[in-house]
Structure formats: C-alpha cells, structure tokens
C-alpha cells in the first residue's frame, strides 16, 4: 500500500511537471516556492533554482505589482482569487517584458482548517490579449476613419440594424443628432420605414451582396419637415470571423442639388423644345460647330421642304443644297463668336418638291449661352418674304418707269416756267413773275423727288454707278455749305473744316449725302438759327458731322432713320413733308463707298448725323 502511494505521488508529480499549464505552490506566509513546473518556470524566465526561495526573492520585479498583496489577502481570508487577462511584468533574460495571464490563487487548508499554502494555476493569454489590442486598435482606427471621412459613413449591426456608428456627415444627411447611436435604424429614422430601404437592407444582410444606389430618392425629416432628397449610396455587408454577415456599412453622398438642377434643366429643355415646336414662326435649334439640327418645328421643316428624318443630322447632310450658300458658314461664325446675325430679304435656294426653288427670307441666328457664358447652341427663326420681295420688285420697277416717264415732261415744264418768268419780268409784272418763280421752286422740289425715286430703283436693282475721283474733301463740304446757305435766311451754317485730306470717291454722290444732311438739319430745326458742320480726320478715316438743334429723334426710333421710306411719325408727319428716301439713299451711297453712317440724337434737343470714309492711298 505504501508502495502504491509512492507510485501515485510520483505520477502526480510527473503530471504537474509536464503540464503545459503553469502551476506553482507557495507555502506559508512568506510564500516559499515548493512546487514550480516547467511551464511556470518558463513563464517566469527562471530555472528550478528558485524552488525553495520566497517568491518575492525569486521574482523581485513583482514587488511593485499587486500580486504579493493579493497572495496575502488569499492567505489571510482563505478566499480564492481569480483573474482574467491580468497584466504582469517579468524579467526575462535581463529584459522587462509584459505578459497577460488567466490565473487562480487557490488556498489549501490543513486539518485545522487553516491556510498552509496557495496553489497557483495560470494560463498564458499574452498572444490573445495582444491580438485583442491590435483588433481594438484596428477598430478604433477604423472608427476614426469613419469620423474623419469626407463623406457620410455609418455602421449598422445585427438583423435589427442597430446604429453602432455614424459620422457627422451621415447624421447631417439623416437630419439627426448622435442620440440615434445605439437605436434601431427604423426607430431612429421612422420616416424611411415605408420606403425601399428596409427591403434593400434585408436583402444585403441575407445575401451578403452589396447594393449600389444612384440618384436614389429618399424622403427624410430635417428640422421637422419631410422633404425629398437624392443620394448615391452603398450598403456594404460586414462579415465576422466565420464569414457570416454581422452588419452593414453605409456610405452615402448627397447629390440633391445636382439632381434637382439636372431635373430643372431637363424640364427647362422640355419647355424650350415645346416652345420651339409650338411656335407659329419657322424655328430651329442647332448644336455644335457642325450645326447639328437638334430641333425643328413643322413650319421650319415645311420651309426647308424636308421631313423630321433630318433631325440629328448636320445641316450640310440634312439640307445638302445649302452647301455652297452662305448660311452654314454664318451659323458656324455665330456659334464661334457668340455674335447674333440678322438678315432681311436674303435669297436662298432650297429643293422644294424635288425642284430647286429660289425664295427670299428674313431670318435671325441667335446664340444661346450656358451659365458660364459659353455658347451651346444657335436658335434660328425665319420668315418667308418671297411675296413681299416680288411686290417690292414690281413696285421698284413701276417707280423706275414712272420716274423716268415723269422726268422728261417735268424738265420741259421747268424750261417753260423759266422762259415764262423772264417774259413776265420783261413786261414789268413782278407779282406774276413771283408766282412763276414759286412754281419753278416747286418744280425743283418735284425734280429732286423724281431723282430720289430713280436712285432708289437703281439701288434696288444694283445698277447705281459710282465714278471715283480724287477731290479735296474740305473744299467739297465748303461748296455744299455755301450752296445751301443761299436756301435759308433763318439758319447760319457754321463750318469748321479741318480734315485737310484728299478723298478718292464719287464726288457727286458724296455731295448728294452732304446736301441731304444739310437740308434735313434746316428742315427739322425750324425754331433754331444755327447748324454746326465739322470735318476732321480720325485714324484712317475722314469724318463729317452735321449738328442741328431741332426736334431730335427718340432713342427707340434712331435705328429706323436710314430705312427706306422712314418719315417722322405722329402729329409731325405733315409738318415735315417728304418721301423718307434721302437718308436711305445717303446710307446706301456711303456703304457702297466702303464707309459708315450713323446718328446721335436726343429727342427735343437736336441731332448730329455722321458719315466716315476710309482714306485711300
């Protein structure tokens, strides 16, 4: 029996010694090490030489740690002490190192019920604790990344979608504070319960497949008001160590402003398209420098003689007969420069019902700009004025024939009137002679009107001729001023002529323009007594100005003064008679000479008419 006990004792000693769990036995109040297996010696970094020593002597590094105090408390109270993942610093090969243990201090009692030793069982969990620390650090880093991210990010945990984390941007999107952290998502955001998001979240959690939403509408409550907002977002599943979904990460970006802007733009484009299509005037809209036909209403398609199959084609492909005509280059120039273009009575040839047909049109090319001021298209409106042009040609032809036919008898009448005046004066009847003189003056006026009509018909027909000669510009102005001064006793024509330049142009035609300026200044300033005439050189131009102090021209009417048949309107129409051709003829003369003509005027204060001619070498 003694032999069996001895054998069993050896057996248990072997079990303790070879156990991978650190085991020690500390005897008495001084905690003398009576048992220390290989595992605990390895943990301490010591050898069997410490057996028989007090633990404080064997492990002096623990003096500043709580273990001796705990051992004393267990020895005195007889109550075991258990710790999990407790930190201990030990000297290993002269280097202080940190370890973590799960351990138990278990009191052992003698027959008298007093503690005589303490059994120490321990498990080294250093690697596990360090792994937890790393995991925690990683989680904290991840959370910090969430908080610092420039976009909205949050974490939902479990099948109830508990809001574990949400950064400031996500809370702002939700219209909530951090008080929703820890709540179920649908408790924190009850307004989304009846929207698509619960089903999407359940699908992601169930399948483990991410969901991507683009320009998705969400109705959210912000500041007590539920409104529509738009987002790009991702629901990305989070997997645990067993590869099971444990949560969902939300990444969202609010794009409400962009979507609303795009929807408004689409709505605006739709309204614009309908405006073009419903416009009773032929209207079209072109894009890009290739002049792609984006929109064309039925009236414009009818004008072109085409179907809607040309929509989306460049103009040169859709309407090939326009290639070689000026319209496509004009449109490209408007698109490039952003400068509108308008033309009246422009001739164009289009294939209508299979036949090349020439018609005339008034049209406008207007550039359209985006918010940055960049041209993105050209709007085109046109009117077929072929019938009006044909009537104009007939009228011009009639006027030309009538004027020509009137010129001969009027010339004869004028000759007879001049002879009759001389005869009556020779008889001494001044009263009758004066009457004949007035008749002659009226014949002069009629001759001038006939001349104007003849000039207009020549201009319209493109047959007006110009005979360029070199002449002294100031001398021509001086001669015209002297001649017109004889026609008025009320007005004084003050001439300041400083151009000192020789001009190459049609002297008679330029004189005709000067005469028109002067006669208008006299006619329209009946309450004034002075007219200012100036000539001067500016850059490569010579300029004439004639200023009067008459009735003036309102700003909104100034653009019409050089139009054919334009006359003073309203109550003054009969006060200032005339056909309204003088300034039209003058403008055509100056344009044909390569110059420019304009007016500056203030209603009630008078007008200043100008023309400028290029100085030719």
Beta strands, then each sheet from edge to edge (+ up, - down):
strand 1: 22-27
strand 2: 32-36
strand 3: 81-92
strand 4: 95-109
strand 5: 115-124
strand 6: 152-157
strand 7: 162-166
strand 8: 211-222
strand 9: 225-239
strand 10: 245-254
strand 11: 282-287
strand 12: 292-296
strand 13: 341-352
strand 14: 355-369
strand 15: 375-384
strand 16: 469-472
strand 17: 492-497
strand 18: 502-505
strand 19: 530-538
strand 20: 541-547
strand 21: 596-602
strand 22: 606-614
sheet 1: 2+ 1- 5+ 4- 3+
sheet 2: 7+ 6- 10+ 9- 8+
sheet 3: 12+ 11- 15+ 14- 13+
sheet 4: 16+ 18-
sheet 5: 17+ 19+ 20- 22+ 21-
end
